[in-house]
Amino acid sequence: MRIFVALCRKHDIKPYRYPRQRRTTVMVRVHQPSFESTVGEDFRALHRELTDYFGDMVEHLIADVMNADGNDETLEQRKLPR
């Protein structure tokens, strides 16, 4: 949400919230096609970048810091109890 608000402000769009709306709700009043081509594109690019970065950090923590193997394909297969 913080990235979305920052991107809106970067593009001179004023995000707002009505009284009693949750903190996770952010409203904007814009022309949708121009919004999608500016804020939407930037948000999707940052989301991909952050997702990749987070995945790399998790791999680093598991492999280098914990000295462990987090591969779930090598889990032991057990039979269901009856």
Order of alpha helices (4+ residues) and beta strands (2+ residues): alpha-alpha-alpha
